Amino acid sequence: MNILIVEDDSFKFAEIKNFIIKNGVPEEAIILKQAVADTVEFLNSYSPDKIILDMSLPSHVAELGEGTPLGLTSGGMEVIRELSYLGKVNIPIIILTQYPQIQINNDYYPISDVAKVITDKFNFKSLIVDEFDDDSSHWKNSTKRFLQQ
């Protein structure tokens, strides 16, 4: 099993990575992408077994001479749209976000409604959405359930 983690925050990535390793995922099965562009490029060639996705992502990874990446609060939705376009709606996804609302097509939804909205609009088969808070165990419980699917 390989798991794609799409996350630009190094602290949050380390927390998620350490947690899933403690729950049986080998480190070599973890693939990290940090921006929308490199995630889309990866997904056009590969299909991970599962995806852990942040919602606020930069447009591209900062590289010398490449210009400043744009911060996209809906960057994760770009990844969702690409997966839908590619017909990869059967890949289980967990969205872990630090925001209490997520923007979908110019409307804001509380995270409690996001899984249903995305599933209805994009036909995903397995989607969990939770708030990432390093002081809470709630995201860990959701992630554990996700890993067991």
Secondary structure as GFF3:
##gff-version 3
##sequence-region A 1 149
A	DSSP	beta_strand	3	6	.	.	.	ID=ss1
A	DSSP	alpha_helix	10	22	.	.	.	ID=ss2
A	DSSP	three_ten_helix	27	29	.	.	.	ID=ss3
A	DSSP	beta_strand	30	33	.	.	.	ID=ss4
A	DSSP	alpha_helix	36	45	.	.	.	ID=ss5
A	DSSP	beta_strand	50	53	.	.	.	ID=ss6
A	DSSP	beta_strand	57	58	.	.	.	ID=ss7
A	DSSP	beta_strand	71	72	.	.	.	ID=ss8
A	DSSP	alpha_helix	75	85	.	.	.	ID=ss9
A	DSSP	beta_strand	93	97	.	.	.	ID=ss10
A	DSSP	beta_strand	101	104	.	.	.	ID=ss11
A	DSSP	beta_strand	107	110	.	.	.	ID=ss12
A	DSSP	alpha_helix	111	122	.	.	.	ID=ss13
A	DSSP	beta_strand	127	131	.	.	.	ID=ss14
A	DSSP	alpha_helix	138	148	.	.	.	ID=ss15
###
